[in-house]
């Protein structure tokens, strides 16, 4: 029996040694890496071919580690894929950089991941115009999840008679689209309003602002927007402030109307005591997702005001813009006012009683017998 067990153990050791010796310790990198521009304002097509003889590793999974960034970025963005083609968004005003390697893992490698060397690729569009001819102060806000408003200023080296155009594209559009609602100043396009962008939410929105002028080349601006990070809701509605018997303020409000998703909003609440005075200061209370809050009144002031504003929360956006404030005030009676309120009716009652007794006394003085005077009746 012991010899049989030793034989089995020896066979197992030899078989493990055979597997280890036959497992590949290296794998070739992908081939023929290519980067092309389909004309979609920053979305580039990146494709490659698998390594030679990769089909011989039938009992292993082949994947690719794809990393990309723009020149000047510190970190690489990473995608693990089994595909041989990707469409990736870049800032075309800077050089696009990609790197790629093969990953092999499975029975053929003893379930150990084998990585190839990296291959690298870059893409850059030919520069056009001088750098200072590019528009500046480009800003966009996605109002109420209903429309996008973008504005910009002419570049420092912009000649007279310039004409600007804004173009955009997102996944789902067949081709690049030009803005059809420009904001003008003295006949120059310095902004654009875009509607019906709900399909572009939570994906890349590629933007290009280009300019043209007689005998001058202007540098275009390229950028990629994420609408959920540019959202600005309207101010909260129906804010009501009241006081409880426990000398606490209770504020309640409703989410703004429109397309702003209520579950995507958080609110900042502030309170001010005696807010009608110039010296009143707003104090932070809380940041919350609920639409009610109870606030302790430390100063027992005569007038208390509450204001609330909202923005997209961390579950729906990485950042966003605060709405305008909604404000409401509540006049709370002070202890002295309450005592005075009780004292005034008492004084009035005593005064009326005193006047009545004085009138009765005057009537008695006019009667000689001290009895009420009777009117004589003639026959």
HELIX and SHEET records of a PDB file:
HELIX    1   1 UNK A    2  UNK A   22  1                                  21    
HELIX    2   2 UNK A   54  UNK A   56  5                                   3    
HELIX    3   3 UNK A  107  UNK A  109  5                                   3    
HELIX    4   4 UNK A  131  UNK A  133  5                                   3    
HELIX    5   5 UNK A  198  UNK A  200  5                                   3    
HELIX    6   6 UNK A  227  UNK A  229  5                                   3    
HELIX    7   7 UNK A  262  UNK A  264  5                                   3    
HELIX    8   8 UNK A  335  UNK A  366  1                                  32    
SHEET    1   A 3 UNK A  31  UNK A  40  0                                        
SHEET    2   A 3 UNK A  43  UNK A  49 -1                                        
SHEET    3   A 3 UNK A  85  UNK A  89 -1                                        
SHEET    1   B 4 UNK A  77  UNK A  81  0                                        
SHEET    2   B 4 UNK A  60  UNK A  70 -1                                        
SHEET    3   B 4 UNK A  96  UNK A 106 -1                                        
SHEET    4   B 4 UNK A 114  UNK A 115 -1                                        
SHEET    1   C 4 UNK A  77  UNK A  81  0                                        
SHEET    2   C 4 UNK A  60  UNK A  70 -1                                        
SHEET    3   C 4 UNK A  96  UNK A 106 -1                                        
SHEET    4   C 4 UNK A 119  UNK A 123 -1                                        
SHEET    1   D 5 UNK A 182  UNK A 185  0                                        
SHEET    2   D 5 UNK A 188  UNK A 195 -1                                        
SHEET    3   D 5 UNK A 147  UNK A 153 -1                                        
SHEET    4   D 5 UNK A 136  UNK A 143 -1                                        
SHEET    5   D 5 UNK A 231  UNK A 232  1                                        
SHEET    1   E 4 UNK A 177  UNK A 178  0                                        
SHEET    2   E 4 UNK A 163  UNK A 169 -1                                        
SHEET    3   E 4 UNK A 205  UNK A 213 -1                                        
SHEET    4   E 4 UNK A 216  UNK A 217 -1                                        
SHEET    1   F 4 UNK A 177  UNK A 178  0                                        
SHEET    2   F 4 UNK A 163  UNK A 169 -1                                        
SHEET    3   F 4 UNK A 205  UNK A 213 -1                                        
SHEET    4   F 4 UNK A 221  UNK A 225 -1                                        
SHEET    1   G 3 UNK A 237  UNK A 243  0                                        
SHEET    2   G 3 UNK A 248  UNK A 254 -1                                        
SHEET    3   G 3 UNK A 292  UNK A 296 -1                                        
SHEET    1   H 4 UNK A 283  UNK A 288  0                                        
SHEET    2   H 4 UNK A 265  UNK A 273 -1                                        
SHEET    3   H 4 UNK A 303  UNK A 312 -1                                        
SHEET    4   H 4 UNK A 326  UNK A 331 -1                                        
END                                                                             
